[in-house]
Amino acid sequence: MMKRLLSLLAVGMLAMTTPQILHASSVEYSVNDEFSKISISIINRNVLAITGANGQVVRVYNLTGMCVVSYKIDADNFHYDLNLPKGCYIVKVGTVVRKVSVS
């Protein structure tokens, strides 16, 4: 009898609760000027082309996280022949990070 009353009480309490609707608040990020100036791309299948990053250091990581290339950029238009095996790599210039594919 007591078990049945507790069951009815539990079902009644669940039936009386109102569902809560949660809304995610929007977050706005300001665009850093560094992101808009630096361009990273691959040309001719294995040449890394970087513009707008004079004085920065470029680092290329493989997908295991090992740094395979590190070089100081000495010009506004920088080209570097990667000579890496085919695959995906992570290129980091300052705080700008891009995924590139070498084929």
Biopython code that builds the backbone (N, CA, C, O; Angstrom):
import numpy as np
from Bio.PDB.StructureBuilder import StructureBuilder

atoms = [
    (1, "MET", "N", (0.817, -1.190, 0.000)),
    (1, "MET", "CA", (0.000, 0.000, 0.000)),
    (1, "MET", "C", (0.868, 1.265, 0.000)),
    (1, "MET", "O", (0.631, 2.196, -0.769)),
    (2, "MET", "N", (1.876, 1.275, 0.880)),
    (2, "MET", "CA", (2.767, 2.432, 0.962)),
    (2, "MET", "C", (3.549, 2.615, -0.341)),
    (2, "MET", "O", (3.799, 3.738, -0.780)),
    (3, "LYS", "N", (3.925, 1.500, -0.940)),
    (3, "LYS", "CA", (4.656, 1.543, -2.207)),
    (3, "LYS", "C", (3.793, 2.178, -3.292)),
    (3, "LYS", "O", (4.277, 2.977, -4.093)),
    (4, "ARG", "N", (2.516, 1.818, -3.311)),
    (4, "ARG", "CA", (1.594, 2.338, -4.316)),
    (4, "ARG", "C", (1.381, 3.842, -4.116)),
    (4, "ARG", "O", (1.321, 4.586, -5.094)),
    (5, "LEU", "N", (1.266, 4.295, -2.882)),
    (5, "LEU", "CA", (1.087, 5.719, -2.602)),
    (5, "LEU", "C", (2.322, 6.520, -3.014)),
    (5, "LEU", "O", (2.200, 7.601, -3.591)),
    (6, "LEU", "N", (3.497, 5.995, -2.722)),
    (6, "LEU", "CA", (4.730, 6.682, -3.124)),
    (6, "LEU", "C", (4.867, 6.737, -4.644)),
    (6, "LEU", "O", (5.351, 7.730, -5.188)),
    (7, "SER", "N", (4.447, 5.685, -5.322)),
    (7, "SER", "CA", (4.488, 5.671, -6.784)),
    (7, "SER", "C", (3.551, 6.720, -7.352)),
    (7, "SER", "O", (3.922, 7.455, -8.267)),
    (8, "LEU", "N", (2.329, 6.797, -6.814)),
    (8, "LEU", "CA", (1.367, 7.801, -7.279)),
    (8, "LEU", "C", (1.866, 9.213, -6.985)),
    (8, "LEU", "O", (1.695, 10.117, -7.803)),
    (9, "LEU", "N", (2.476, 9.401, -5.834)),
    (9, "LEU", "CA", (3.019, 10.706, -5.483)),
    (9, "LEU", "C", (4.147, 11.100, -6.440)),
    (9, "LEU", "O", (4.212, 12.250, -6.874)),
    (10, "ALA", "N", (5.027, 10.167, -6.768)),
    (10, "ALA", "CA", (6.131, 10.445, -7.689)),
    (10, "ALA", "C", (5.613, 10.776, -9.080)),
    (10, "ALA", "O", (6.099, 11.714, -9.713)),
    (11, "VAL", "N", (4.626, 10.016, -9.570)),
    (11, "VAL", "CA", (4.060, 10.278, -10.893)),
    (11, "VAL", "C", (3.352, 11.623, -10.895)),
    (11, "VAL", "O", (3.453, 12.377, -11.862)),
    (12, "GLY", "N", (2.641, 11.928, -9.825)),
    (12, "GLY", "CA", (1.947, 13.209, -9.730)),
    (12, "GLY", "C", (2.906, 14.381, -9.718)),
    (12, "GLY", "O", (2.641, 15.404, -10.349)),
    (13, "MET", "N", (4.021, 14.249, -9.008)),
    (13, "MET", "CA", (5.012, 15.326, -8.963)),
    (13, "MET", "C", (5.654, 15.532, -10.334)),
    (13, "MET", "O", (5.911, 16.666, -10.737)),
    (14, "LEU", "N", (5.908, 14.447, -11.041)),
    (14, "LEU", "CA", (6.495, 14.569, -12.379)),
    (14, "LEU", "C", (5.513, 15.200, -13.347)),
    (14, "LEU", "O", (5.912, 15.959, -14.230)),
    (15, "ALA", "N", (4.232, 14.894, -13.192)),
    (15, "ALA", "CA", (3.223, 15.433, -14.099)),
    (15, "ALA", "C", (3.004, 16.920, -13.870)),
    (15, "ALA", "O", (2.595, 17.626, -14.792)),
    (16, "MET", "N", (3.266, 17.413, -12.666)),
    (16, "MET", "CA", (3.014, 18.820, -12.350)),
    (16, "MET", "C", (4.170, 19.740, -12.716)),
    (16, "MET", "O", (3.993, 20.958, -12.739)),
    (17, "THR", "N", (5.314, 19.209, -12.994)),
    (17, "THR", "CA", (6.447, 20.071, -13.324)),
    (17, "THR", "C", (6.298, 20.603, -14.733)),
    (17, "THR", "O", (5.813, 19.903, -15.621)),
    (18, "THR", "N", (6.708, 21.822, -14.934)),
    (18, "THR", "CA", (6.666, 22.418, -16.268)),
    (18, "THR", "C", (8.053, 22.314, -16.882)),
    (18, "THR", "O", (9.056, 22.550, -16.208)),
    (19, "PRO", "N", (8.108, 21.965, -18.147)),
    (19, "PRO", "CA", (9.421, 21.849, -18.785)),
    (19, "PRO", "C", (10.085, 23.220, -18.904)),
    (19, "PRO", "O", (9.427, 24.230, -19.156)),
    (20, "GLN", "N", (11.373, 23.228, -18.720)),
    (20, "GLN", "CA", (12.147, 24.453, -18.830)),
    (20, "GLN", "C", (12.769, 24.524, -20.216)),
    (20, "GLN", "O", (13.339, 23.547, -20.702)),
    (21, "ILE", "N", (12.658, 25.666, -20.834)),
    (21, "ILE", "CA", (13.267, 25.879, -22.144)),
    (21, "ILE", "C", (14.465, 26.793, -21.943)),
    (21, "ILE", "O", (14.335, 27.903, -21.427)),
    (22, "LEU", "N", (15.607, 26.325, -22.349)),
    (22, "LEU", "CA", (16.827, 27.101, -22.205)),
    (22, "LEU", "C", (17.224, 27.683, -23.548)),
    (22, "LEU", "O", (17.121, 27.020, -24.580)),
    (23, "HIS", "N", (17.671, 28.903, -23.525)),
    (23, "HIS", "CA", (18.137, 29.567, -24.742)),
    (23, "HIS", "C", (19.615, 29.890, -24.579)),
    (23, "HIS", "O", (20.043, 30.401, -23.544)),
    (24, "ALA", "N", (20.372, 29.590, -25.596)),
    (24, "ALA", "CA", (21.795, 29.915, -25.572)),
    (24, "ALA", "C", (21.962, 31.397, -25.851)),
    (24, "ALA", "O", (21.322, 31.950, -26.746)),
    (25, "SER", "N", (22.804, 32.018, -25.097)),
    (25, "SER", "CA", (23.058, 33.432, -25.345)),
    (25, "SER", "C", (24.036, 33.557, -26.505)),
    (25, "SER", "O", (24.943, 32.738, -26.661)),
    (26, "SER", "N", (23.843, 34.575, -27.304)),
    (26, "SER", "CA", (24.732, 34.760, -28.444)),
    (26, "SER", "C", (26.018, 35.429, -27.976)),
    (26, "SER", "O", (26.014, 36.304, -27.110)),
    (27, "VAL", "N", (27.100, 34.995, -28.569)),
    (27, "VAL", "CA", (28.410, 35.536, -28.235)),
    (27, "VAL", "C", (28.977, 36.159, -29.493)),
    (27, "VAL", "O", (28.989, 35.536, -30.554)),
    (28, "GLU", "N", (29.441, 37.370, -29.376)),
    (28, "GLU", "CA", (30.039, 38.049, -30.518)),
    (28, "GLU", "C", (31.539, 38.135, -30.303)),
    (28, "GLU", "O", (32.012, 38.501, -29.227)),
    (29, "TYR", "N", (32.269, 37.792, -31.340)),
    (29, "TYR", "CA", (33.721, 37.870, -31.294)),
    (29, "TYR", "C", (34.172, 39.000, -32.201)),
    (29, "TYR", "O", (33.675, 39.155, -33.316)),
    (30, "SER", "N", (35.095, 39.768, -31.722)),
    (30, "SER", "CA", (35.645, 40.805, -32.583)),
    (30, "SER", "C", (36.732, 40.184, -33.448)),
    (30, "SER", "O", (37.483, 39.321, -32.994)),
    (31, "VAL", "N", (36.805, 40.622, -34.670)),
    (31, "VAL", "CA", (37.798, 40.092, -35.598)),
    (31, "VAL", "C", (39.098, 40.836, -35.383)),
    (31, "VAL", "O", (39.155, 42.064, -35.454)),
    (32, "ASN", "N", (40.137, 40.068, -35.119)),
    (32, "ASN", "CA", (41.453, 40.640, -34.917)),
    (32, "ASN", "C", (42.012, 41.071, -36.270)),
    (32, "ASN", "O", (41.849, 40.364, -37.263)),
    (33, "ASP", "N", (42.664, 42.220, -36.311)),
    (33, "ASP", "CA", (43.233, 42.703, -37.569)),
    (33, "ASP", "C", (44.261, 41.742, -38.137)),
    (33, "ASP", "O", (44.443, 41.671, -39.352)),
    (34, "GLU", "N", (44.939, 40.998, -37.261)),
    (34, "GLU", "CA", (45.963, 40.063, -37.728)),
    (34, "GLU", "C", (45.351, 38.988, -38.619)),
    (34, "GLU", "O", (45.981, 38.565, -39.589)),
    (35, "PHE", "N", (44.127, 38.533, -38.310)),
    (35, "PHE", "CA", (43.480, 37.504, -39.104)),
    (35, "PHE", "C", (43.146, 38.012, -40.502)),
    (35, "PHE", "O", (43.238, 37.258, -41.471)),
    (36, "SER", "N", (42.764, 39.266, -40.618)),
    (36, "SER", "CA", (42.365, 39.779, -41.920)),
    (36, "SER", "C", (43.564, 40.090, -42.807)),
    (36, "SER", "O", (43.417, 40.179, -44.026)),
    (37, "LYS", "N", (44.748, 40.259, -42.223)),
    (37, "LYS", "CA", (45.926, 40.599, -43.018)),
    (37, "LYS", "C", (46.676, 39.379, -43.532)),
    (37, "LYS", "O", (47.256, 39.429, -44.617)),
    (38, "ILE", "N", (46.677, 38.297, -42.787)),
    (38, "ILE", "CA", (47.497, 37.135, -43.129)),
    (38, "ILE", "C", (46.709, 36.166, -43.997)),
    (38, "ILE", "O", (45.583, 35.792, -43.669)),
    (39, "SER", "N", (47.321, 35.763, -45.116)),
    (39, "SER", "CA", (46.718, 34.788, -46.029)),
    (39, "SER", "C", (47.666, 33.599, -46.162)),
    (39, "SER", "O", (48.858, 33.768, -46.418)),
    (40, "ILE", "N", (47.116, 32.386, -45.985)),
    (40, "ILE", "CA", (47.907, 31.155, -46.081)),
    (40, "ILE", "C", (47.278, 30.271, -47.140)),
    (40, "ILE", "O", (46.077, 30.003, -47.089)),
    (41, "SER", "N", (48.083, 29.807, -48.112)),
    (41, "SER", "CA", (47.547, 28.918, -49.148)),
    (41, "SER", "C", (48.657, 28.019, -49.685)),
    (41, "SER", "O", (49.844, 28.259, -49.464)),
    (42, "ILE", "N", (48.230, 26.975, -50.400)),
    (42, "ILE", "CA", (49.155, 26.060, -51.078)),
    (42, "ILE", "C", (48.994, 26.281, -52.579)),
    (42, "ILE", "O", (47.881, 26.232, -53.101)),
    (43, "ILE", "N", (50.104, 26.524, -53.269)),
    (43, "ILE", "CA", (50.059, 26.669, -54.724)),
    (43, "ILE", "C", (50.976, 25.617, -55.330)),
    (43, "ILE", "O", (51.942, 25.185, -54.700)),
    (44, "ASN", "N", (50.677, 25.218, -56.527)),
    (44, "ASN", "CA", (51.463, 24.210, -57.254)),
    (44, "ASN", "C", (51.676, 22.938, -56.439)),
    (44, "ASN", "O", (52.743, 22.329, -56.510)),
    (45, "ARG", "N", (50.686, 22.540, -55.678)),
    (45, "ARG", "CA", (50.623, 21.284, -54.928)),
    (45, "ARG", "C", (51.536, 21.175, -53.720)),
    (45, "ARG", "O", (51.240, 20.377, -52.830)),
    (46, "ASN", "N", (52.638, 21.934, -53.630)),
    (46, "ASN", "CA", (53.517, 21.790, -52.468)),
    (46, "ASN", "C", (54.260, 23.068, -52.095)),
    (46, "ASN", "O", (55.217, 23.015, -51.322)),
    (47, "VAL", "N", (53.843, 24.209, -52.624)),
    (47, "VAL", "CA", (54.487, 25.478, -52.286)),
    (47, "VAL", "C", (53.569, 26.242, -51.334)),
    (47, "VAL", "O", (52.421, 26.537, -51.666)),
    (48, "LEU", "N", (54.079, 26.554, -50.165)),
    (48, "LEU", "CA", (53.331, 27.300, -49.166)),
    (48, "LEU", "C", (53.466, 28.782, -49.478)),
    (48, "LEU", "O", (54.578, 29.305, -49.540)),
    (49, "ALA", "N", (52.338, 29.464, -49.676)),
    (49, "ALA", "CA", (52.332, 30.895, -49.981)),
    (49, "ALA", "C", (51.677, 31.638, -48.823)),
    (49, "ALA", "O", (50.535, 31.355, -48.461)),
    (50, "ILE", "N", (52.406, 32.587, -48.245)),
    (50, "ILE", "CA", (51.901, 33.370, -47.119)),
    (50, "ILE", "C", (52.094, 34.841, -47.443)),
    (50, "ILE", "O", (53.182, 35.258, -47.841)),
    (51, "THR", "N", (51.041, 35.624, -47.274)),
    (51, "THR", "CA", (51.137, 37.067, -47.500)),
    (51, "THR", "C", (50.687, 37.799, -46.239)),
    (51, "THR", "O", (49.823, 37.328, -45.500)),
    (52, "GLY", "N", (51.290, 38.952, -46.014)),
    (52, "GLY", "CA", (50.902, 39.810, -44.902)),
    (52, "GLY", "C", (51.418, 39.381, -43.549)),
    (52, "GLY", "O", (50.820, 39.727, -42.530)),
    (53, "ALA", "N", (52.513, 38.638, -43.506)),
    (53, "ALA", "CA", (53.024, 38.147, -42.223)),
    (53, "ALA", "C", (54.514, 38.421, -42.059)),
    (53, "ALA", "O", (55.231, 37.606, -41.479)),
    (54, "ASN", "N", (54.981, 39.542, -42.556)),
    (54, "ASN", "CA", (56.399, 39.874, -42.475)),
    (54, "ASN", "C", (56.840, 39.940, -41.008)),
    (54, "ASN", "O", (56.193, 40.589, -40.187)),
    (55, "GLY", "N", (57.949, 39.260, -40.691)),
    (55, "GLY", "CA", (58.494, 39.251, -39.344)),
    (55, "GLY", "C", (57.938, 38.153, -38.452)),
    (55, "GLY", "O", (58.430, 37.963, -37.340)),
    (56, "GLN", "N", (56.930, 37.428, -38.907)),
    (56, "GLN", "CA", (56.329, 36.346, -38.121)),
    (56, "GLN", "C", (57.110, 35.047, -38.332)),
    (56, "GLN", "O", (57.958, 34.956, -39.220)),
    (57, "VAL", "N", (56.816, 34.059, -37.513)),
    (57, "VAL", "CA", (57.399, 32.726, -37.658)),
    (57, "VAL", "C", (56.305, 31.788, -38.141)),
    (57, "VAL", "O", (55.213, 31.749, -37.574)),
    (58, "VAL", "N", (56.607, 31.022, -39.205)),
    (58, "VAL", "CA", (55.662, 30.022, -39.702)),
    (58, "VAL", "C", (56.111, 28.662, -39.183)),
    (58, "VAL", "O", (57.291, 28.312, -39.235)),
    (59, "ARG", "N", (55.147, 27.914, -38.685)),
    (59, "ARG", "CA", (55.412, 26.545, -38.235)),
    (59, "ARG", "C", (54.410, 25.628, -38.912)),
    (59, "ARG", "O", (53.219, 25.932, -38.974)),
    (60, "VAL", "N", (54.896, 24.505, -39.418)),
    (60, "VAL", "CA", (54.044, 23.505, -40.062)),
    (60, "VAL", "C", (54.097, 22.249, -39.203)),
    (60, "VAL", "O", (55.170, 21.730, -38.896)),
    (61, "TYR", "N", (52.911, 21.770, -38.820)),
    (61, "TYR", "CA", (52.798, 20.579, -37.973)),
    (61, "TYR", "C", (52.116, 19.466, -38.754)),
    (61, "TYR", "O", (51.207, 19.723, -39.544)),
    (62, "ASN", "N", (52.554, 18.226, -38.532)),
    (62, "ASN", "CA", (51.817, 17.105, -39.104)),
    (62, "ASN", "C", (50.642, 16.797, -38.177)),
    (62, "ASN", "O", (50.493, 17.443, -37.139)),
    (63, "LEU", "N", (49.811, 15.827, -38.533)),
    (63, "LEU", "CA", (48.600, 15.569, -37.756)),
    (63, "LEU", "C", (48.865, 14.913, -36.408)),
    (63, "LEU", "O", (47.957, 14.814, -35.583)),
    (64, "THR", "N", (50.092, 14.466, -36.172)),
    (64, "THR", "CA", (50.429, 13.942, -34.847)),
    (64, "THR", "C", (50.913, 15.048, -33.918)),
    (64, "THR", "O", (51.164, 14.800, -32.739)),
    (65, "GLY", "N", (51.045, 16.266, -34.438)),
    (65, "GLY", "CA", (51.451, 17.404, -33.621)),
    (65, "GLY", "C", (52.926, 17.713, -33.645)),
    (65, "GLY", "O", (53.379, 18.605, -32.927)),
    (66, "MET", "N", (53.701, 16.991, -34.462)),
    (66, "MET", "CA", (55.138, 17.220, -34.549)),
    (66, "MET", "C", (55.415, 18.376, -35.513)),
    (66, "MET", "O", (54.880, 18.407, -36.621)),
    (67, "CYS", "N", (56.248, 19.318, -35.088)),
    (67, "CYS", "CA", (56.629, 20.433, -35.950)),
    (67, "CYS", "C", (57.605, 19.915, -37.004)),
    (67, "CYS", "O", (58.684, 19.427, -36.669)),
    (68, "VAL", "N", (57.222, 20.022, -38.284)),
    (68, "VAL", "CA", (58.068, 19.515, -39.362)),
    (68, "VAL", "C", (58.807, 20.633, -40.084)),
    (68, "VAL", "O", (59.825, 20.373, -40.725)),
    (69, "VAL", "N", (58.322, 21.877, -39.999)),
    (69, "VAL", "CA", (58.977, 23.028, -40.624)),
    (69, "VAL", "C", (58.788, 24.230, -39.706)),
    (69, "VAL", "O", (57.689, 24.470, -39.205)),
    (70, "SER", "N", (59.854, 24.978, -39.488)),
    (70, "SER", "CA", (59.779, 26.234, -38.758)),
    (70, "SER", "C", (60.687, 27.222, -39.469)),
    (70, "SER", "O", (61.865, 26.941, -39.693)),
    (71, "TYR", "N", (60.137, 28.388, -39.826)),
    (71, "TYR", "CA", (60.902, 29.327, -40.627)),
    (71, "TYR", "C", (60.446, 30.744, -40.310)),
    (71, "TYR", "O", (59.254, 30.980, -40.113)),
    (72, "LYS", "N", (61.387, 31.694, -40.259)),
    (72, "LYS", "CA", (61.040, 33.099, -40.049)),
    (72, "LYS", "C", (60.723, 33.743, -41.389)),
    (72, "LYS", "O", (61.495, 33.626, -42.341)),
    (73, "ILE", "N", (59.591, 34.419, -41.459)),
    (73, "ILE", "CA", (59.152, 35.068, -42.696)),
    (73, "ILE", "C", (59.851, 36.414, -42.798)),
    (73, "ILE", "O", (59.759, 37.243, -41.893)),
    (74, "ASP", "N", (60.555, 36.626, -43.913)),
    (74, "ASP", "CA", (61.338, 37.843, -44.078)),
    (74, "ASP", "C", (60.814, 38.764, -45.172)),
    (74, "ASP", "O", (61.470, 39.750, -45.506)),
    (75, "ALA", "N", (59.648, 38.464, -45.735)),
    (75, "ALA", "CA", (59.075, 39.305, -46.786)),
    (75, "ALA", "C", (57.559, 39.295, -46.656)),
    (75, "ALA", "O", (56.986, 38.414, -46.016)),
    (76, "ASP", "N", (56.913, 40.285, -47.271)),
    (76, "ASP", "CA", (55.454, 40.353, -47.204)),
    (76, "ASP", "C", (54.806, 39.233, -48.012)),
    (76, "ASP", "O", (53.769, 38.703, -47.614)),
    (77, "ASN", "N", (55.408, 38.870, -49.143)),
    (77, "ASN", "CA", (54.956, 37.732, -49.952)),
    (77, "ASN", "C", (55.989, 36.625, -49.810)),
    (77, "ASN", "O", (57.080, 36.711, -50.373)),
    (78, "PHE", "N", (55.649, 35.596, -49.066)),
    (78, "PHE", "CA", (56.580, 34.533, -48.717)),
    (78, "PHE", "C", (56.160, 33.246, -49.412)),
    (78, "PHE", "O", (54.996, 32.850, -49.338)),
    (79, "HIS", "N", (57.105, 32.587, -50.090)),
    (79, "HIS", "CA", (56.857, 31.293, -50.731)),
    (79, "HIS", "C", (57.908, 30.308, -50.228)),
    (79, "HIS", "O", (59.097, 30.621, -50.173)),
    (80, "TYR", "N", (57.445, 29.105, -49.861)),
    (80, "TYR", "CA", (58.354, 28.090, -49.336)),
    (80, "TYR", "C", (57.972, 26.744, -49.928)),
    (80, "TYR", "O", (56.819, 26.324, -49.839)),
    (81, "ASP", "N", (58.952, 26.060, -50.539)),
    (81, "ASP", "CA", (58.716, 24.727, -51.098)),
    (81, "ASP", "C", (58.739, 23.728, -49.947)),
    (81, "ASP", "O", (59.780, 23.525, -49.321)),
    (82, "LEU", "N", (57.608, 23.109, -49.668)),
    (82, "LEU", "CA", (57.479, 22.266, -48.478)),
    (82, "LEU", "C", (58.259, 20.958, -48.557)),
    (82, "LEU", "O", (58.840, 20.539, -47.556)),
    (83, "ASN", "N", (58.291, 20.300, -49.716)),
    (83, "ASN", "CA", (58.967, 19.004, -49.848)),
    (83, "ASN", "C", (58.538, 18.039, -48.742)),
    (83, "ASN", "O", (59.377, 17.414, -48.093)),
    (84, "LEU", "N", (57.254, 17.928, -48.541)),
    (84, "LEU", "CA", (56.692, 17.031, -47.533)),
    (84, "LEU", "C", (55.888, 15.940, -48.211)),
    (84, "LEU", "O", (55.410, 16.138, -49.328)),
    (85, "PRO", "N", (55.727, 14.797, -47.567)),
    (85, "PRO", "CA", (54.870, 13.747, -48.137)),
    (85, "PRO", "C", (53.424, 14.231, -48.256)),
    (85, "PRO", "O", (53.008, 15.159, -47.562)),
    (86, "LYS", "N", (52.672, 13.588, -49.144)),
    (86, "LYS", "CA", (51.265, 13.937, -49.309)),
    (86, "LYS", "C", (50.534, 13.797, -47.986)),
    (86, "LYS", "O", (50.817, 12.898, -47.195)),
    (87, "GLY", "N", (49.588, 14.702, -47.758)),
    (87, "GLY", "CA", (48.791, 14.617, -46.537)),
    (87, "GLY", "C", (48.316, 15.971, -46.070)),
    (87, "GLY", "O", (48.519, 16.981, -46.743)),
    (88, "CYS", "N", (47.683, 15.985, -44.912)),
    (88, "CYS", "CA", (47.172, 17.210, -44.308)),
    (88, "CYS", "C", (48.155, 17.709, -43.257)),
    (88, "CYS", "O", (48.760, 16.925, -42.526)),
    (89, "TYR", "N", (48.300, 19.017, -43.198)),
    (89, "TYR", "CA", (49.208, 19.642, -42.253)),
    (89, "TYR", "C", (48.527, 20.861, -41.639)),
    (89, "TYR", "O", (47.599, 21.425, -42.218)),
    (90, "ILE", "N", (48.996, 21.255, -40.470)),
    (90, "ILE", "CA", (48.511, 22.444, -39.786)),
    (90, "ILE", "C", (49.597, 23.507, -39.908)),
    (90, "ILE", "O", (50.746, 23.273, -39.535)),
    (91, "VAL", "N", (49.228, 24.683, -40.434)),
    (91, "VAL", "CA", (50.173, 25.786, -40.603)),
    (91, "VAL", "C", (49.804, 26.874, -39.602)),
    (91, "VAL", "O", (48.654, 27.308, -39.535)),
    (92, "LYS", "N", (50.790, 27.308, -38.828)),
    (92, "LYS", "CA", (50.564, 28.356, -37.836)),
    (92, "LYS", "C", (51.493, 29.519, -38.127)),
    (92, "LYS", "O", (52.711, 29.353, -38.188)),
    (93, "VAL", "N", (50.907, 30.706, -38.306)),
    (93, "VAL", "CA", (51.668, 31.934, -38.515)),
    (93, "VAL", "C", (51.203, 32.918, -37.446)),
    (93, "VAL", "O", (50.086, 33.431, -37.514)),
    (94, "GLY", "N", (52.054, 33.181, -36.464)),
    (94, "GLY", "CA", (51.622, 34.021, -35.343)),
    (94, "GLY", "C", (50.490, 33.321, -34.607)),
    (94, "GLY", "O", (50.673, 32.231, -34.065)),
    (95, "THR", "N", (49.315, 33.952, -34.590)),
    (95, "THR", "CA", (48.144, 33.333, -33.962)),
    (95, "THR", "C", (47.163, 32.782, -34.981)),
    (95, "THR", "O", (46.117, 32.253, -34.603)),
    (96, "VAL", "N", (47.476, 32.894, -36.265)),
    (96, "VAL", "CA", (46.603, 32.398, -37.333)),
    (96, "VAL", "C", (46.953, 30.943, -37.618)),
    (96, "VAL", "O", (48.117, 30.619, -37.855)),
    (97, "VAL", "N", (45.956, 30.068, -37.596)),
    (97, "VAL", "CA", (46.168, 28.638, -37.815)),
    (97, "VAL", "C", (45.257, 28.178, -38.943)),
    (97, "VAL", "O", (44.065, 28.484, -38.942)),
    (98, "ARG", "N", (45.814, 27.439, -39.915)),
    (98, "ARG", "CA", (45.032, 26.918, -41.040)),
    (98, "ARG", "C", (45.428, 25.473, -41.306)),
    (98, "ARG", "O", (46.563, 25.069, -41.051)),
    (99, "LYS", "N", (44.480, 24.701, -41.822)),
    (99, "LYS", "CA", (44.749, 23.329, -42.249)),
    (99, "LYS", "C", (44.993, 23.370, -43.750)),
    (99, "LYS", "O", (44.213, 23.975, -44.486)),
    (100, "VAL", "N", (46.064, 22.736, -44.212)),
    (100, "VAL", "CA", (46.379, 22.696, -45.640)),
    (100, "VAL", "C", (46.600, 21.248, -46.051)),
    (100, "VAL", "O", (46.897, 20.386, -45.224)),
    (101, "SER", "N", (46.448, 21.005, -47.339)),
    (101, "SER", "CA", (46.632, 19.668, -47.888)),
    (101, "SER", "C", (47.726, 19.710, -48.940)),
    (101, "SER", "O", (47.676, 20.514, -49.870)),
    (102, "VAL", "N", (48.708, 18.844, -48.787)),
    (102, "VAL", "CA", (49.795, 18.719, -49.760)),
    (102, "VAL", "C", (49.506, 17.488, -50.597)),
    (102, "VAL", "O", (49.313, 16.393, -50.067)),
    (103, "SER", "N", (49.477, 17.680, -51.934)),
    (103, "SER", "CA", (49.189, 16.532, -52.812)),
    (103, "SER", "C", (50.271, 16.358, -53.844)),
    (103, "SER", "O", (50.198, 15.445, -54.666)),
]
sb = StructureBuilder()
sb.init_structure("model")
sb.init_model(0)
sb.init_chain("A")
sb.init_seg("    ")
for serial, (resi, resn, name, xyz) in enumerate(atoms, 1):
    if name == "N":
        sb.init_residue(resn, " ", resi, " ")
    sb.init_atom(name, np.array(xyz, "f"), 0.0, 1.0, " ", f" {name:<3s}", serial, name[0])
structure = sb.get_structure()
